[in-house]
Amino acid sequence: MSCIRFNTPAQRTQMRDAGPALAAEDVAVLHLAPPVTESKIARLRLLARHESGGIRQSVASNRHAPADLLAELAADPDAAVRGEVARNEAAPVALVEALAQDCDARVRCWAVLNPGLPAAAVPALLDDPDDQVRRLAGWRREHAAV
């Protein structure tokens, strides 16, 4: 995903017009994305079916992707796509819990790091067959008490 942002003229106008109404300390708000519209959700749905795994990953990482779309992407054959769903903090808790049991260790690693994964699900990952998942689960358990 690119870090370059391309705003439409309408978006630039909206941000420019909103500026004077903000207090000086709130100027950073100008750099937020425009509101999520039905059109954006429709584009996410279309891109979720793209043949490129990288594009599906981008959709899976989007915090505005609807829960049903994230559930569809959580069943993607590409583990990298499932991993993006597992690390998406906006993903429903039940979905993150399910991905914590994924057949791919990378997906389980992302799930254990997702703050949405309930603490009660972490102990099972302490006995995971994968060393990295066990280490991350141990780290999560240690830092949850802090």
DRENMI-291499 format. One record per residue (C-alpha): y, x, z; residue number from 1; residue in three letters. Coordinates in nm, 4 decimals, padded with zeros to 6 digits, always signed. Example, Ala and Ser with C-alpha at 12.3 -4.5 7.8 and 13.67 -1.06 7.14 Angstrom:
BEGIN
<<-00.4500, +01.2300, +00.7800>, 1, "Ala">
<<-00.1060, +01.3670, +00.7140>, 2, "Ser">
END
This chain:
BEGIN
<<+00.0000, +00.0000, +00.0000>, 1, "Met">
<<+00.3389, +00.1356, -00.0908>, 2, "Ser">
<<+00.6103, +00.1939, +00.1640>, 3, "Cys">
<<+00.8727, +00.1201, -00.1020>, 4, "Ile">
<<+01.0236, -00.2235, -00.0757>, 5, "Arg">
<<+01.1600, -00.4151, -00.3723>, 6, "Phe">
<<+01.3852, -00.7048, -00.2759>, 7, "Asn">
<<+01.4947, -00.9714, -00.5182>, 8, "Thr">
<<+01.8676, -01.0285, -00.5677>, 9, "Pro">
<<+01.8357, -01.3516, -00.3659>, 10, "Ala">
<<+01.6736, -01.1651, -00.0763>, 11, "Gln">
<<+01.9436, -00.8969, -00.0819>, 12, "Arg">
<<+02.2118, -01.1677, -00.0781>, 13, "Thr">
<<+02.0424, -01.3441, +00.2128>, 14, "Gln">
<<+02.0264, -01.0207, +00.4138>, 15, "Met">
<<+02.3878, -00.9325, +00.3305>, 16, "Arg">
<<+02.5121, -01.2801, +00.4266>, 17, "Asp">
<<+02.3196, -01.2784, +00.7552>, 18, "Ala">
<<+02.4702, -00.9432, +00.8593>, 19, "Gly">
<<+02.8110, -01.0590, +00.9867>, 20, "Pro">
<<+02.6461, -01.3216, +01.2104>, 21, "Ala">
<<+02.4480, -01.0548, +01.3968>, 22, "Leu">
<<+02.5582, -00.8573, +01.6980>, 23, "Ala">
<<+02.5837, -00.4816, +01.6377>, 24, "Ala">
<<+02.2599, -00.4164, +01.8279>, 25, "Glu">
<<+02.0725, -00.6692, +01.6124>, 26, "Asp">
<<+02.1504, -00.5057, +01.2776>, 27, "Val">
<<+01.7878, -00.3867, +01.2520>, 28, "Ala">
<<+01.6917, -00.7505, +01.2004>, 29, "Val">
<<+01.8328, -00.7164, +00.8486>, 30, "Leu">
<<+01.5343, -00.5040, +00.7568>, 31, "His">
<<+01.2744, -00.7676, +00.8372>, 32, "Leu">
<<+01.0796, -00.9310, +00.5594>, 33, "Ala">
<<+01.1992, -01.2637, +00.4249>, 34, "Pro">
<<+01.0415, -01.5815, +00.5608>, 35, "Pro">
<<+00.6822, -01.6538, +00.4674>, 36, "Val">
<<+00.6656, -01.9282, +00.2085>, 37, "Thr">
<<+00.3865, -02.1319, +00.0549>, 38, "Glu">
<<+00.4359, -01.9204, -00.2551>, 39, "Ser">
<<+00.3591, -01.6016, -00.0597>, 40, "Lys">
<<+00.0468, -01.7597, +00.0906>, 41, "Ile">
<<-00.0623, -01.8674, -00.2590>, 42, "Ala">
<<-00.0171, -01.5071, -00.3806>, 43, "Arg">
<<-00.2228, -01.3783, -00.0875>, 44, "Leu">
<<-00.4997, -01.6234, -00.1747>, 45, "Arg">
<<-00.4946, -01.5108, -00.5366>, 46, "Leu">
<<-00.4932, -01.1399, -00.4479>, 47, "Leu">
<<-00.7800, -01.1872, -00.2004>, 48, "Ala">
<<-01.0032, -01.2505, -00.5010>, 49, "Arg">
<<-00.8878, -00.9423, -00.6929>, 50, "His">
<<-01.1567, -00.7064, -00.8229>, 51, "Glu">
<<-00.9853, -00.4078, -00.6580>, 52, "Ser">
<<-01.1007, -00.3472, -00.3026>, 53, "Gly">
<<-00.7672, -00.1808, -00.2270>, 54, "Gly">
<<-00.5776, -00.4964, -00.3136>, 55, "Ile">
<<-00.8144, -00.7071, -00.1035>, 56, "Arg">
<<-00.7603, -00.4573, +00.1804>, 57, "Gln">
<<-00.3871, -00.5104, +00.1514>, 58, "Ser">
<<-00.4327, -00.8852, +00.1864>, 59, "Val">
<<-00.6713, -00.8380, +00.4810>, 60, "Ala">
<<-00.4102, -00.6313, +00.6636>, 61, "Ser">
<<-00.1321, -00.8848, +00.6105>, 62, "Asn">
<<-00.0266, -01.0469, +00.9367>, 63, "Arg">
<<+00.0650, -01.3656, +00.7507>, 64, "His">
<<-00.2751, -01.4161, +00.5890>, 65, "Ala">
<<-00.4120, -01.7548, +00.7006>, 66, "Pro">
<<-00.7146, -01.7568, +00.9312>, 67, "Ala">
<<-00.9418, -01.9127, +00.6678>, 68, "Asp">
<<-00.8504, -01.6384, +00.4211>, 69, "Leu">
<<-00.9166, -01.3683, +00.6820>, 70, "Leu">
<<-01.2557, -01.5283, +00.7484>, 71, "Ala">
<<-01.3344, -01.5090, +00.3771>, 72, "Glu">
<<-01.2298, -01.1428, +00.3665>, 73, "Leu">
<<-01.4348, -01.0688, +00.6798>, 74, "Ala">
<<-01.7414, -01.1443, +00.4668>, 75, "Ala">
<<-01.6307, -00.9137, +00.1828>, 76, "Asp">
<<-01.9018, -00.6766, +00.0575>, 77, "Pro">
<<-01.6554, -00.3860, +00.0880>, 78, "Asp">
<<-01.6586, -00.2463, +00.4433>, 79, "Ala">
<<-01.3011, -00.1193, +00.3998>, 80, "Ala">
<<-01.1821, -00.4766, +00.3449>, 81, "Val">
<<-01.3727, -00.5994, +00.6515>, 82, "Arg">
<<-01.2237, -00.3099, +00.8465>, 83, "Gly">
<<-00.8711, -00.4205, +00.7605>, 84, "Glu">
<<-00.9505, -00.7682, +00.8898>, 85, "Val">
<<-01.0937, -00.6128, +01.2075>, 86, "Ala">
<<-00.7759, -00.4135, +01.2706>, 87, "Arg">
<<-00.5384, -00.7006, +01.1833>, 88, "Asn">
<<-00.3842, -00.8051, +01.5148>, 89, "Glu">
<<-00.3178, -01.1511, +01.3727>, 90, "Ala">
<<-00.6888, -01.2127, +01.3068>, 91, "Ala">
<<-00.8454, -01.4876, +01.5183>, 92, "Pro">
<<-01.0264, -01.3601, +01.8280>, 93, "Val">
<<-01.3601, -01.5071, +01.7179>, 94, "Ala">
<<-01.3345, -01.3204, +01.3887>, 95, "Leu">
<<-01.2611, -00.9874, +01.5603>, 96, "Val">
<<-01.5542, -01.0504, +01.7966>, 97, "Glu">
<<-01.7828, -01.1113, +01.4986>, 98, "Ala">
<<-01.6600, -00.7967, +01.3244>, 99, "Leu">
<<-01.7340, -00.5980, +01.6408>, 100, "Ala">
<<-02.0993, -00.6628, +01.5460>, 101, "Gln">
<<-02.0582, -00.5634, +01.1783>, 102, "Asp">
<<-02.3275, -00.3498, +01.0157>, 103, "Cys">
<<-02.0688, -00.0803, +00.9317>, 104, "Asp">
<<-01.9580, +00.1460, +01.2174>, 105, "Ala">
<<-01.6062, +00.1851, +01.0747>, 106, "Arg">
<<-01.5549, -00.1894, +01.0970>, 107, "Val">
<<-01.6792, -00.1897, +01.4570>, 108, "Arg">
<<-01.4404, +00.0970, +01.5358>, 109, "Cys">
<<-01.1432, -00.1036, +01.4103>, 110, "Trp">
<<-01.2599, -00.4131, +01.5975>, 111, "Ala">
<<-01.2853, -00.2291, +01.9298>, 112, "Val">
<<-00.9304, -00.0986, +01.8826>, 113, "Leu">
<<-00.7896, -00.4436, +01.8042>, 114, "Asn">
<<-00.6021, -00.5678, +02.1127>, 115, "Pro">
<<-00.7260, -00.9174, +02.0288>, 116, "Gly">
<<-01.0851, -00.8222, +02.1067>, 117, "Leu">
<<-01.1514, -00.9634, +02.4540>, 118, "Pro">
<<-01.2244, -00.7048, +02.7229>, 119, "Ala">
<<-01.5521, -00.8870, +02.7886>, 120, "Ala">
<<-01.6754, -00.7818, +02.4415>, 121, "Ala">
<<-01.6136, -00.4103, +02.4991>, 122, "Val">
<<-01.9101, -00.3286, +02.7314>, 123, "Pro">
<<-02.1621, -00.4195, +02.4596>, 124, "Ala">
<<-01.9995, -00.1592, +02.2350>, 125, "Leu">
<<-02.0523, +00.1119, +02.4977>, 126, "Leu">
<<-02.4194, +00.1085, +02.3892>, 127, "Asp">
<<-02.3460, +00.1031, +02.0161>, 128, "Asp">
<<-02.5747, +00.3185, +01.7992>, 129, "Pro">
<<-02.2675, +00.4962, +01.6560>, 130, "Asp">
<<-02.1122, +00.7730, +01.8661>, 131, "Asp">
<<-01.7559, +00.7026, +01.7476>, 132, "Gln">
<<-01.7827, +00.3334, +01.8378>, 133, "Val">
<<-01.9127, +00.4287, +02.1843>, 134, "Arg">
<<-01.6264, +00.6755, +02.2355>, 135, "Arg">
<<-01.3642, +00.4221, +02.1288>, 136, "Leu">
<<-01.5180, +00.1549, +02.3495>, 137, "Ala">
<<-01.5061, +00.3979, +02.6417>, 138, "Gly">
<<-01.1444, +00.4810, +02.5647>, 139, "Trp">
<<-01.0585, +00.1118, +02.5423>, 140, "Arg">
<<-01.2312, +00.0413, +02.8760>, 141, "Arg">
<<-01.0468, +00.3276, +03.0462>, 142, "Glu">
<<-00.7073, +00.2306, +02.9098>, 143, "His">
<<-00.7453, -00.1412, +02.9715>, 144, "Ala">
<<-00.7149, -00.0772, +03.3434>, 145, "Ala">
<<-00.3846, +00.1070, +03.3000>, 146, "Val">
END
